[in-house]
Structure formats: structure tokens, C-alpha cells
């Protein structure tokens, strides 16, 4: 769940890039960037992104195995 303190304008991100990057690396949480008040981008530290990608890959593999077992049973 994205918290209100994790939503920032793109212009604020550009003005305070170093501070935002430090916070991203420390928290591991994504930050939503807005343009004209609308959510446009999500920024995530590379390490956190890799962990997320690994979890998705594992979940997809598990789902594939489940489908294969269900088909074998049928």
C-alpha cells in the first residue's frame, strides 16, 4: 500500500533528487511521482525492484506447476 508520504511531485523529485534517492534506498519502498497532481510514475530502488521481480518469477513458476499438476490429474 502506498502511503501519502510516499507521493511526491516530479518537480520536487527533480529539485531534491539526492534526498529522494537516499530515502528510496533506505526504505526499499516505492515512491509515486505526480505530474499536474496525477500519478504518472513509480520509482523504486534497483535492489527492491530485483526482489519484486524475483517474487513474481517464483509466483509464476508455482502457478505453472499447479496448472501442470491439475492437467496431469485430469
N, C-alpha and C positions, 0 to 999 in steps of 0.2 A: 504494500500500500504506500502510495506517495504521500508524504506529509507536506503541509503548507510551507514549512521552512525549506523544503527541497524544490520549490518552484521559484525561478528567477527569470528576469528578462534577459534576452540575448545581449542587450546593450550593457547591463550590469555585469554579465559574464565576461564580456569583452574588456570592460574597464578594470575588473578585478580578477583577471584570469589566474594569477598565481594563487590567490586565496581560495578560489573555487577549486583549482586542481589539488591543492593541499587537502581541502575538506573531502573531495571525492576519494582520494587515496586513503585517507584515514577512516572514513565511514564505510566505504565499499558500497554505498547506496547510490542509486541513480538520481540525477537532477533533471528536472523538466525545465526547458528553456522556452520562454514565450516570445512571440513577436506580435505586437499590437494587442496584447492581452490574451492571445490564443496560444495554446500549447502547440509547439512546432517541432521540437527536438528533444531527445532524451540523451544525456551524456552519462557515460559510465566508465569507471577506471578499467583499464585493459585487463587487469587481474580478475576483477569482478565479472567482466564480460566473459572471460575464459571459463570461469567457474559455472556461469549460467549456461554457456554453450555445452559444457561437459554434461550438465544435468539434463539438458534437452536431448542430447545424443543418447544418454543412458535410458531416458524415458521412452524414446522412440525404439530402442533396441528391445526393451522389455515388452512394449506393446507388440512388436513384430513377433517375438517369441510366443506371447499369449495367443496371437492370431494363428500362428503355425500349429500350436498345440490344439486349439479349438478345431482347426481344419482336420488335423490328424484324427481327432476323436470322432469327427463327423464322418 
